[in-house]
């Protein structure tokens, strides 16, 4: 079902914060402040730490909730990946333990059209689930971010009777939820209202981020139109779109039909299968 890509670990320094709870009097020297820093790791394929496993091109803040309190915004240094709190926060003691979870973007909205890079990147949602971290573990125990969407990539290949010009003028549509909500406590995305999704085009490669669900034939997941001919996948069975998977399809189009090679990458294990589908 999708091409395997190497899982990359990206370590970021996450400088945290909110001001000390108690203020100091002028007669009494302030206690030593213990700035908080959390190591984080990104588990993902080539989609940004997002779609390209780095923070390039993102906008807005990463949100971090500590001890289930209201989330605090963090800005991102795109060159280094350092996350800095808008408002400082400190450990209260050397023995303190916190729980933390984080997500990006701060407010997520599904994009039914991902025809531009901006809309494609904005469709991504990453989540670092709740993790208990003590003061002594802050530099060694990573908060792990994972993709909660599904990355779907289709490559068009010219077969018998199909020219490069035909591919260049093809219309490609994916199918999936057009709306959704992200639960920032669990990281789960719930979709609604299925419809066409316009992918990002790069030559003969088309890519979009989809909300997890199962597509059951005769409903297609991918439709390629050349002239008056529609090539549909799947034509039988079902396709399971699982959060955190990167799915790649190679579609060889010909007058006789369409040959499909596909892989699903769970970023740990991959599977391979092939099928032949007739254009309709």
N, C-alpha and C positions, 0 to 999 in steps of 0.2 A: 503494500500500500504506500510506502513513502521512502524516499532516498535517505539513507542514514547519513547524518552529519555528526562530526565529533562533538561531544559535549565539552563545552569550554567553561572553565572556572574563571570568573573574573572577581578578583578581590578588590573591594573598595574600602576606603576608610570612611566611616560614617560618624562625623563629629556631631554629637547630639545636644541637646538642651533646654532648659527653662530656669529661670533665675532661682537662687537659693531661697528656701521658704522663709527663713528668719533674717531680718536685717540686723546690722551691727550698730551699736551706739558709738559715739565718738570717744567714750571713755574706755571701751572694751575693744581689743584688737579682733578683727574678723578671723574666723577659723579658716584653715586652708581649704581652698576650693578644689574639687576633684572633677575636672572636666570629663565628660563621658565620651568614649569612642567605641564604636561597634564595628567589627569586621563583618562584611557581607560577601556573599558569593552568588553569582548568577549561573543558574543551570538552564541552558538553552542552546538552540542551534542558531544558524545564521538567519534570524528573522528580523530588533532594537534591543539593548539590555532588556533589552528592548528589541527591536526587530533585527539589529545586527550585533547583539551582545555588547554594545557599548552605549554610551549616553549621547552620542552625536545626534544632533538634529531634534532633540526633545525640547519641549517647552513646558513651563509650569513646575510644580513642586512634587517631590516624593513625600508621601504622608507616612508618619510613624506614630503609632499608638503605644505608649508605655504604661504597663499595668492597667490596660483597658481604659485609660483616661482618654479625653478628647485628643484626636490626632493632631500632631504638630507638623507644620510644613518645613521641608528641607529643600534648599536650593542645590543644584548640581553643577559642579565644575566639569564641563564636558571634556576637557583635555585630560584630567586626572581621574575622574570618577569620584572625587571626594564630595560627600554630601554634608552640607553645613546647615545647622538649624537657623531658622530665621530669628528665633529667640533662644538664648543659651539655656542649657540644662546641665545639672551637676549631680554626681553621686552624693548621697547624704553621708555615707561612711564607707570604709574599706571592706565592710562585711555585707553591704547591701546586695540583694538579688532582685532583678527586675524581670518582667516578661515584656516582650516587644513583638510587634508585628508591623508590616509596612506594605504599601502598595503604590503603584503608579499606573495611570495618572490620578490626580486627586479626585477628579470627577470624570468617570468614563462614559462615553456614548458610542454605541455601535455606528459604523459608517457603512451604509448600503452601497455607496459609491466610493471605491478606493482607487479611482483612476489617477489620482495625484499622489506623490510621495507623502505629502502632508497628511492626507486622509488615510492612507495606508498605515502610516506610523501611529496616527491617532487612534486607530482601531485596536491597537495592542493593549493588553492589560496584564501586568505582572504583579505577583503577590508573594510576600515573604511571611509564611505562617508563624503563629505564636511560638516564641522560643524563650526559655528561661535562661538568663545570663547573669552571672555574678560579677562583682567588680574585678575579681582576679581573672575572669574568663573573657573580658571584653576584647582582648586582642587575639584570642585563639578560637573562640566559638562563633562561627559565622551565622548570620541571619541569611537564609537562602531564598533567593527570589526565583520564581518559576513562572513561565507563560501559562495563562489560563485560557487562551484562545487556541485555535487550530490554524496552522499555516498551510495553505493549499497552493501548490505551484504546478502549472501545466506548461509543458514545452511542446510546441507544434513542430512536426517533422513532415516534409513533403514526401509522399509515396507515389506510386504509379498513377499518372494522370493528373497529379496536383503540382502546380508550379510554385515557385517562390513568391510570385506575384499573388497567387491565390491565398497563400498564408498571410502575406502582408495585409490583404484586404479582408481577412476573416473577422468575424464578430464572435467574441468569446464571452460567455456568461457563466457564472457560478450560481448555485442556488443554496439558500440558507436563511436563517433568521435575519430580519432587517432591524429588529429592535431587541434590546436586552437590558438587564440590570445586573450590576456587580455587587455581591455581598462582601463588604470590606472586613467582616469578621471571619469569614470562612474562605474567601477568595473564589467562591462559586459564582459562575455567570449563568443566569437564566434567560433564555431567549423567547421571543414571541414574534408572530407574524412572518411567515416565510415568504420569500420573493426572490427576485433576481439580485445578484451582487455583481457589480462591475469591478473587475480586477485591475491591478496596476500592470500596464503593458511595458515590456522591455524587449524590443525586437519580437521574437517569436515565443517569448516567455511571459506568462501571465501569473500574477501572484495576488492573493488576498488572505486576510485573516477572518476566520469564521467562528461563530459560536458553536460549541460542541452540541452534536445531536446525531441521530441515525437517519440516513436517507434511504428510503425503501423504493425500489423500482415498482411501477413505471416512472416514478418521479426521478428525474436526472439530477446529478450533482454538477456535471459539466456539460455545456452545450456549445458546440463550435458550428457556426454557420458559414458556408462558402457558397455564394450564389443562392440557389434554391435548395441546397442540400444541408440538412442538419445532422451532425454527428453527436450522439447522445451517450453519456456514461453516468451510471450503469444502465444497461438494458435489462438486467435481471438481478435478483438478489438484493443486497443492501450494502451500504458503506457506513461504517461507524466512525464518526469524527470525535476523537477523544482529546480532551484538554491537554495541552503540552506536547502534542504530536506535530511533526512536520511531514506533510504528505506531498509526494512528488509524482506526477504522471507524465510519461512520455507518450504523446499521441501521434502515431504515424497515419496520416490521412491519405486515402487513395480512392479511386473511382469505385473499387470493390467494397470498401468499408474502412474501418479504423482499427489498427492494431494498438493495443494499450499495454504499456509496461508500467508497473506502479510499485511503490514501496511506502510503508508506514514506519516512521522513525519515532520510537518512544524515547529517543536520546540515550537509550541503553541497549535496546534490542530492536532489530528490524526484521521485516518479513518481505518476501518477494512473491509476486504472482503476475500472470499475464492473461489477457483475454482478447478476443476479437469481437468487435461490434460493427454491425452493418449500418451505414448511413441511411437516414430515412427522409 
